[in-house]
Amino acid sequence: MSFWSELGFGSNPYVVKPLPSSAAGRELLVGRDVELRALLRRIEEGDTHVFLEGPNGVGKTSLVAVAAWVATERFLERKTPQLYLSLPEPLQIKEDASEFISDCYFAIARAFLDGEEILRRADRKVPRTKEIKAWLESPVLKGRGFTLSSPFGGGGVTGSTAANSSSGFSNAGFRATIRTWLRDAFPEGTGGLVGVIDNLELLETSNAARRLLEEIRDPVLQLSGMRWVLCGARGIARSVAATSRLNGVLSDPIEITPVADEHISNLIDTRLRHYSVRSTSKAPVSALSFEHVYEVAHNNLRDSLRHAQSF
């Protein structure tokens, strides 16, 4: 029996990783109703990509994941004709623009696989997923003079050895086909895929972030059928969004501040109820105690949860 089971929980209620894009994630997103509405409005009604700005650990990635799920549910409940689906994971920013662009296109391909059932139910055009899955999961293509046909069109990959992340795949028509999928599945005004570009502060300076975003503007940020949400620490977003090359591509940033003190007790109570598997469960750090931890950790939710599970 695990430690958490002994205490009456199905798993760790103080888990630090971002909330999932699911009903559970929506339940656990406490104290963010205002920010959630603002983000959904930008995704569904805006024509520029969204910038979230706030300190590390404030919950930006969780907010996007839940917003994407809510947007999907709104379509399934026929409250909107726009269908939005989430990319499987946030994309971590990299200094190598070419490598990062490849990461984006492969994440989009995965999203089509994950969202196949919903796309079919919505009567959207769906690519040949069985062949795509086998092709994406093949780690290496090899053989001098050998050609592997691709479900993406454009022939295949020939000669030498090429890993799935290499430029050999783009030469096979990979990126061109991804653009076609997006246009076919999400005609203008009908929704799109929601992807997170996370941790822009890892580039250390706004100049570095600006250069990277300018490099990916055309191949990534101008993709039809994509709604990107970019996340960064305070200060980096305004400098980046103000450049002439990115003007009209990125929205003014939404500032995400720490969860208000008045919501913290309910936030932890909700987590404890969600993960509890019996009425006699005993929380190592109660909601009242967590309020004190949150204050000591300077209102950083990620650090507070880490301290609680360590305790």
C-alpha positions as CSV (number, residue, x, y, z in Angstrom):
1,M,0.0,0.0,0.0
2,S,1.3,3.4,-0.9
3,F,1.8,6.3,1.5
4,W,-1.2,8.2,0.0
5,S,-3.4,5.1,0.1
6,E,-2.7,4.7,3.8
7,L,-3.9,8.3,4.3
8,G,-7.1,7.6,2.2
9,F,-6.2,9.2,-1.1
10,G,-6.1,7.7,-4.6
11,S,-2.9,9.6,-5.4
12,N,-1.0,12.7,-4.3
13,P,-3.5,15.6,-3.8
14,Y,-0.6,18.1,-3.8
15,V,0.6,17.1,-7.3
16,V,2.7,19.9,-8.8
17,K,2.3,19.2,-12.6
18,P,-0.1,21.3,-14.6
19,L,-3.8,20.3,-14.5
20,P,-5.0,18.1,-17.3
21,S,-7.3,19.2,-20.2
22,S,-10.3,17.3,-18.8
23,A,-13.3,17.5,-16.5
24,A,-11.0,16.8,-13.5
25,G,-8.8,19.7,-14.5
26,R,-11.8,22.0,-14.7
27,E,-12.9,20.9,-11.2
28,L,-9.5,21.6,-9.8
29,L,-9.1,25.0,-11.4
30,V,-10.3,27.0,-8.4
31,G,-10.1,30.8,-8.2
32,R,-9.6,31.4,-11.9
33,D,-13.0,32.0,-13.3
34,V,-12.2,35.6,-14.4
35,E,-9.0,34.6,-16.2
36,L,-10.7,31.5,-17.7
37,R,-13.4,33.6,-19.3
38,A,-10.9,36.1,-20.6
39,L,-8.8,33.4,-22.2
40,L,-11.8,31.7,-23.8
41,R,-12.9,35.0,-25.2
42,R,-9.5,35.6,-26.8
43,I,-9.4,32.0,-28.2
44,E,-12.9,32.0,-29.6
45,E,-13.3,35.6,-30.7
46,G,-9.9,37.0,-31.3
47,D,-7.8,36.7,-34.5
48,T,-4.4,36.9,-32.9
49,H,-2.5,34.4,-30.7
50,V,-2.8,34.9,-27.0
51,F,0.0,35.9,-24.7
52,L,-0.2,35.0,-21.0
53,E,2.2,36.8,-18.7
54,G,2.9,36.0,-15.1
55,P,5.5,34.7,-12.6
56,N,6.7,31.1,-12.7
57,G,4.5,28.7,-10.9
58,V,1.3,30.8,-11.1
59,G,-0.6,28.3,-13.1
60,K,-0.6,29.6,-16.7
61,T,-0.2,26.2,-18.3
62,S,-3.0,24.7,-16.2
63,L,-5.3,27.6,-17.2
64,V,-4.7,27.0,-21.0
65,A,-5.3,23.2,-20.6
66,V,-8.6,23.8,-18.9
67,A,-9.7,26.5,-21.3
68,A,-9.1,24.2,-24.3
69,W,-11.2,21.5,-22.7
70,V,-14.0,23.9,-21.9
71,A,-13.9,25.1,-25.5
72,T,-14.2,21.5,-26.8
73,E,-17.1,20.9,-24.4
74,R,-18.9,24.0,-25.6
75,F,-18.8,22.6,-29.1
76,L,-20.0,19.2,-28.1
77,E,-22.9,20.8,-26.2
78,R,-23.8,22.7,-29.3
79,K,-23.2,26.1,-27.7
80,T,-20.9,27.2,-30.4
81,P,-20.1,26.1,-34.0
82,Q,-16.4,26.5,-33.3
83,L,-14.5,23.3,-32.5
84,Y,-11.2,23.6,-30.5
85,L,-9.0,20.7,-29.6
86,S,-5.9,20.8,-27.5
87,L,-2.4,19.7,-28.5
88,P,-1.3,16.8,-26.3
89,E,1.5,18.6,-24.4
90,P,2.8,22.1,-24.0
91,L,5.8,22.9,-26.3
92,Q,8.9,24.0,-24.4
93,I,10.7,26.9,-26.2
94,K,14.1,26.2,-27.6
95,E,16.9,28.3,-29.0
96,D,17.1,26.2,-32.1
97,A,14.2,27.5,-34.2
98,S,14.4,24.6,-36.7
99,E,14.2,22.0,-34.0
100,F,11.3,23.8,-32.3
101,I,9.4,24.1,-35.6
102,S,9.7,20.4,-36.1
103,D,8.4,19.8,-32.5
104,C,5.3,22.0,-33.3
105,Y,4.5,20.1,-36.5
106,F,4.8,16.6,-34.9
107,A,2.7,17.8,-31.9
108,I,0.0,18.9,-34.4
109,A,0.1,15.5,-36.1
110,R,-0.4,13.8,-32.7
111,A,-3.3,16.1,-32.0
112,F,-5.0,14.8,-35.1
113,L,-4.5,11.3,-33.9
114,D,-5.9,12.0,-30.4
115,G,-8.8,14.0,-31.7
116,E,-9.8,11.6,-34.5
117,E,-13.1,10.6,-32.9
118,I,-14.3,14.1,-32.1
119,L,-13.3,15.3,-35.6
120,R,-15.4,12.5,-37.2
121,R,-18.4,13.3,-35.0
122,A,-18.1,16.9,-36.0
123,D,-18.1,15.8,-39.7
124,R,-14.6,17.3,-40.2
125,K,-12.1,16.0,-42.7
126,V,-9.8,13.4,-41.0
127,P,-6.5,12.2,-42.5
128,R,-5.5,8.5,-42.7
129,T,-4.7,8.0,-39.0
130,K,-3.6,4.3,-39.0
131,E,-0.8,4.9,-41.5
132,I,0.1,8.2,-39.9
133,K,0.5,6.6,-36.4
134,A,2.7,3.8,-37.7
135,W,4.8,6.4,-39.7
136,L,5.2,8.8,-36.7
137,E,6.2,6.0,-34.4
138,S,8.9,4.7,-36.7
139,P,12.1,6.0,-35.0
140,V,14.5,5.7,-37.9
141,L,14.3,5.5,-41.6
142,K,17.5,4.0,-43.2
143,G,19.0,2.5,-46.3
144,R,21.0,4.0,-49.2
145,G,18.7,4.4,-52.2
146,F,15.8,3.1,-50.1
147,T,12.5,5.0,-50.3
148,L,9.8,4.8,-47.6
149,S,6.5,5.9,-48.8
150,S,4.7,8.5,-46.6
151,P,1.0,9.0,-45.8
152,F,1.7,12.7,-45.9
153,G,2.2,12.9,-49.7
154,G,5.3,14.2,-51.5
155,G,6.8,10.7,-52.1
156,G,9.0,9.5,-49.3
157,V,12.4,9.8,-47.7
158,T,15.3,8.5,-49.6
159,G,18.9,7.7,-48.8
160,S,21.0,7.6,-45.6
161,T,19.5,7.5,-42.1
162,A,16.9,10.0,-41.0
163,A,15.3,10.3,-37.6
164,N,11.7,11.3,-37.3
165,S,12.7,14.8,-36.1
166,S,15.0,15.4,-39.0
167,S,14.6,17.6,-42.0
168,G,14.1,14.5,-44.1
169,F,10.5,14.4,-43.1
170,S,9.8,18.0,-44.1
171,N,11.4,17.1,-47.5
172,A,8.8,14.3,-47.8
173,G,6.0,16.9,-47.6
174,F,5.3,16.6,-43.9
175,R,4.9,20.3,-43.2
176,A,3.0,21.0,-46.3
177,T,0.6,18.2,-45.5
178,I,0.1,19.4,-41.9
179,R,-0.9,22.8,-43.3
180,T,-3.4,21.0,-45.6
181,W,-4.9,19.0,-42.7
182,L,-5.4,22.2,-40.7
183,R,-7.1,24.0,-43.6
184,D,-9.4,21.0,-44.3
185,A,-10.4,20.2,-40.7
186,F,-10.7,23.8,-39.6
187,P,-11.9,26.2,-42.4
188,E,-11.8,29.8,-41.4
189,G,-14.1,30.6,-38.5
190,T,-14.8,27.0,-37.4
191,G,-12.2,26.6,-34.7
192,G,-8.7,25.0,-34.6
193,L,-6.1,23.4,-32.5
194,V,-5.0,25.1,-29.3
195,G,-1.2,24.8,-28.5
196,V,0.9,26.1,-25.7
197,I,4.3,27.6,-26.3
198,D,5.7,27.6,-22.7
199,N,8.5,29.2,-20.7
200,L,9.6,32.0,-23.0
201,E,11.7,33.2,-20.1
202,L,14.1,30.3,-20.7
203,L,15.5,32.4,-23.6
204,E,16.7,34.7,-20.8
205,T,16.3,38.0,-22.6
206,S,13.3,39.5,-24.5
207,N,15.7,40.1,-27.4
208,A,16.3,36.3,-27.7
209,A,12.6,35.6,-27.4
210,R,11.9,38.2,-30.0
211,R,14.4,36.7,-32.5
212,L,13.0,33.2,-32.0
213,L,9.4,34.2,-32.4
214,E,10.2,36.2,-35.5
215,E,11.9,33.1,-37.0
216,I,8.8,30.9,-36.3
217,R,6.3,33.6,-37.3
218,D,5.6,32.2,-40.8
219,P,6.1,28.5,-40.3
220,V,4.3,28.3,-37.0
221,L,2.4,31.4,-35.9
222,Q,0.8,31.9,-39.3
223,L,-0.6,28.4,-39.6
224,S,-4.2,28.4,-40.5
225,G,-6.3,26.5,-38.0
226,M,-3.9,27.0,-35.0
227,R,-4.5,29.1,-32.0
228,W,-1.3,29.5,-30.0
229,V,-1.1,30.6,-26.4
230,L,2.4,31.8,-25.5
231,C,3.4,31.9,-21.8
232,G,6.2,33.8,-20.2
233,A,7.3,35.5,-17.1
234,R,6.4,39.1,-16.4
235,G,8.1,41.6,-18.6
236,I,9.0,39.5,-21.6
237,A,5.6,39.5,-23.3
238,R,5.1,43.2,-23.8
239,S,8.6,43.7,-25.3
240,V,8.1,40.8,-27.7
241,A,4.5,41.6,-28.8
242,A,5.4,45.2,-29.6
243,T,7.8,44.5,-32.5
244,S,6.7,45.5,-36.0
245,R,7.2,42.0,-37.4
246,L,5.0,40.4,-34.7
247,N,2.4,43.3,-34.7
248,G,-1.0,41.8,-35.5
249,V,0.2,38.3,-34.8
250,L,0.2,38.4,-31.0
251,S,-2.4,39.9,-28.7
252,D,-1.7,42.3,-25.8
253,P,-0.8,40.0,-22.9
254,I,-3.2,38.8,-20.3
255,E,-1.6,39.2,-16.9
256,I,-2.0,36.1,-14.6
257,T,-1.5,37.0,-11.0
258,P,-1.3,34.5,-8.1
259,V,-4.5,32.9,-6.9
260,A,-6.1,35.3,-4.4
261,D,-5.7,34.4,-0.8
262,E,-9.5,34.1,-0.4
263,H,-9.6,31.1,-2.8
264,I,-6.7,29.1,-1.4
265,S,-8.6,27.2,1.3
266,N,-11.3,26.2,-1.3
267,L,-8.6,25.2,-3.8
268,I,-7.0,22.8,-1.4
269,D,-10.3,21.5,-0.1
270,T,-11.3,20.7,-3.6
271,R,-8.1,18.8,-4.2
272,L,-8.5,16.8,-1.0
273,R,-12.1,15.9,-1.9
274,H,-11.2,15.0,-5.5
275,Y,-8.3,12.6,-4.5
276,S,-10.0,11.2,-1.4
277,V,-11.1,7.6,-1.6
278,R,-12.7,7.3,1.8
279,S,-14.5,9.5,4.3
280,T,-11.8,9.1,6.9
281,S,-8.9,10.3,4.8
282,K,-6.3,12.4,6.6
283,A,-4.6,15.2,4.9
284,P,-0.9,15.9,5.9
285,V,-1.5,19.6,5.2
286,S,-5.0,20.8,5.8
287,A,-6.6,23.7,3.9
288,L,-5.9,26.0,6.9
289,S,-2.3,24.9,7.1
290,F,-1.8,25.4,3.4
291,E,-2.9,29.0,3.7
292,H,0.1,29.5,5.9
293,V,2.4,27.7,3.5
294,Y,1.1,29.8,0.6
295,E,1.8,33.0,2.5
296,V,5.4,31.8,3.4
297,A,6.0,30.8,-0.3
298,H,5.1,34.3,-1.4
299,N,1.8,33.2,-3.1
300,N,3.6,30.8,-5.4
301,L,1.2,27.9,-5.9
302,R,3.7,25.5,-7.4
303,D,6.2,26.0,-4.6
304,S,3.4,25.7,-2.0
305,L,2.2,22.4,-3.4
306,R,5.8,21.1,-3.5
307,H,6.3,22.1,0.2
308,A,3.0,20.4,1.1
309,Q,3.9,17.1,-0.5
310,S,7.4,17.1,0.9
311,F,5.9,17.6,4.4
